[in-house]
Amino acid sequence: MKKSLDSGGSPERAAMPRKGPRTSLAAEVSLRRSGQHNYRASVHDISEHGCKVEFIERPKLDETVWVKFDGLEAIEATVCWIDNRAVGLEFNRPVYPAVFDVLLKRLAGER
């Protein structure tokens, strides 16, 4: 898991390389934080290992959240970086490649 410090104002990003290439997109997901209701959020890119999501309320680094793409079970993820409202999420388990390919095709149809 990527780690970084949450200093409150500037981007907090890990210096570690990504685990795989990201695909840019403009789609929506359901997002849930522990003890809160689901809400719709914009997702800006995705890989088998994680995604970049726009949060309404700033989460904490290492916070566990659940991301739900239409047609899939919710995916447990960990906040690994924060840059204002944009948040990097690392999936606790990577999405299987075949499932990821189907997901990309579905999301491409949302544009």
C-alpha positions in Angstrom: 0.0 0.0 0.0 1.2 3.5 -0.8 1.8 5.8 2.2 2.2 9.5 2.5 1.7 12.3 5.0 -1.5 14.3 5.1 -0.4 17.9 5.6 -3.7 19.5 4.9 -3.1 21.8 2.0 -0.7 20.6 -0.6 -1.0 17.4 -2.6 -0.1 14.3 -0.6 1.2 11.7 -3.0 3.4 8.6 -2.6 6.8 8.5 -4.4 6.1 4.9 -5.3 5.5 4.0 -9.0 2.0 2.8 -10.1 1.3 -0.9 -10.2 -0.2 -0.6 -13.7 -1.3 1.7 -16.4 -4.4 3.9 -15.8 -7.2 4.4 -18.3 -8.6 7.9 -18.3 -12.4 8.1 -18.3 -15.4 10.2 -17.2 -17.9 8.0 -15.3 -19.7 7.8 -12.0 -19.5 5.3 -9.2 -21.2 4.8 -5.9 -18.9 5.6 -3.0 -19.3 4.7 0.6 -17.2 5.7 3.6 -17.5 3.6 6.8 -20.7 4.5 8.8 -22.1 6.7 6.0 -24.6 6.4 3.2 -23.6 5.8 -0.5 -23.3 8.8 -2.8 -22.4 9.2 -6.4 -18.9 10.4 -7.3 -16.9 11.1 -10.4 -14.1 8.7 -11.3 -11.4 10.1 -13.5 -9.1 7.1 -14.2 -8.9 3.5 -13.3 -6.6 0.5 -13.4 -6.9 -3.1 -12.1 -5.3 -1.8 -8.9 -7.1 1.4 -8.1 -8.7 4.6 -9.3 -8.9 8.4 -8.9 -12.2 9.6 -7.5 -13.5 13.1 -6.7 -14.7 13.2 -3.0 -17.2 15.6 -1.7 -15.8 15.5 1.8 -12.0 15.1 2.3 -11.2 11.6 3.5 -8.2 10.6 5.7 -5.1 8.8 4.4 -5.4 5.0 4.9 -9.2 5.3 5.3 -11.1 2.3 4.0 -13.9 3.1 1.5 -16.1 1.0 -0.8 -16.3 1.8 -4.6 -19.3 0.3 -6.5 -19.2 0.2 -10.2 -22.6 -0.6 -11.8 -22.8 -4.3 -12.4 -20.1 -5.3 -9.9 -19.9 -6.0 -6.2 -18.5 -3.1 -4.1 -14.7 -3.1 -4.1 -12.9 -2.3 -0.8 -10.2 0.3 -1.3 -7.8 2.3 0.8 -7.1 6.1 0.4 -3.4 6.3 -0.7 -3.2 10.0 -1.7 -5.2 13.2 -1.6 -4.9 16.3 -3.8 -7.7 18.7 -2.9 -10.9 16.9 -3.9 -9.2 14.3 -6.1 -8.3 11.1 -4.1 -6.3 8.1 -5.1 -7.8 4.8 -4.1 -5.9 1.5 -4.1 -8.1 -1.6 -4.3 -7.4 -4.0 -1.5 -7.6 -6.8 -4.1 -6.9 -6.1 -7.8 -9.8 -6.5 -10.2 -9.4 -9.7 -12.3 -8.1 -8.8 -15.8 -11.2 -10.3 -17.6 -13.6 -8.5 -15.3 -11.6 -5.3 -15.7 -11.9 -5.5 -19.5 -15.7 -5.9 -19.3 -15.8 -3.0 -16.8 -13.8 -0.7 -19.1 -16.2 -1.5 -22.0 -19.2 -0.7 -19.8 -17.7 2.6 -18.6 -16.7 3.6 -22.1 -20.5 3.5 -22.9 -21.2 6.1 -20.2 -19.3 8.9 -21.9 
